[in-house]
Amino acid sequence: MHSKTPPRNRLAKVLPEEWRAMLVERGVPRRKYSAVCRVTLVGGRVIDEMIIEEGWIIALDRQGLSGTFEQRIDFDPRGIVTLELIQTI
């Protein structure tokens, strides 16, 4: 289950539970974390730096991540085919 606190990006989307479970298997804490991931979507689109915080997809790159911000997540998280963990903070 994702965090009960609202994400820093009010346009964030919830990461599907199967991918959350995969992150936990790889050693990411269940709560209070930020992760940078490389994602492949249905159709072949690749996102090199997707930022996930506490179960929420908050950004598609590292640009402008300070404080509260708005960035549209322009895909359906259910369309994630592969997710590769790059960094956990």
N, C-alpha and C positions, 0 to 999 in steps of 0.2 A: 504494500500500500504506500502511496506517495505521502509526502509531508503534509501536515495539517496547516502549517503556516503558509501564507501566500508567497509565491515566487517573486523574485525581484523584477521580473518581466511580466507585466499583467497580461501579455498575449502568449504566455508560455503554454505548452501542451504537456500532458501527462505521458511519461514513458510507459509503454505497455509492460505489464507484469512479467512476462517471460524474459524481457531484456533486463529488467531489474534483478531478477533471480540470477541471470548470467553474470551481472556485475558483482553481486554478492559472492558467487562462486569464485570469482577472480580476486577476492579480497577487499572489495570496496565496502566501507562501513554501511550499515543499514540506514543510518541517519547522519546528518551533519557532514555532508561531503560535496565536493565539486569534482566532476570528471570530464576530461576531454576525450572525445571518441571520434573515430573515423567510421562513417556509416555509408553503406551502399543501399540504395532504395530500389524498389521495383521499377523497372525501366532503365536501370543502369546509372542513374545519377549518383555521384559520390560527393559526400560532404566531408571535408578533411578535418574540420575542427568543430564538431558539435559539442556544446557545453551543456552538461546535465548537472542540476543541483537538486539533491534530495528527492529524486524521482520525477523531476520536471525538466523538460527540454526548454532551456531558457534562451539559447542563442545558437547561431550557426557559424559564428567565428568569434575570435577573441577581441574584436574591435569594440570599444566603448562599453566595457563590462563593469565600470565603477558605478556604485550606487544603484538606484532604481532606474530602469530604462524601459523602452518599448522597442521590440524587434519582432516583426511578424515571422512566424514559423510556417513556411509556405509548402508544407507537405503533411500528409497523414501519417502519424507515427506507426500505424498498423502496417504501413508499406515498407518497413525496415526489413531488409533481407539479411544483411550482416552488420555486426557492430563490433569494432575492434577498440579496446581500451588503450589509449595512448598515455594518459597521465591522470593520477588521482591526487587531489589536494585536500 
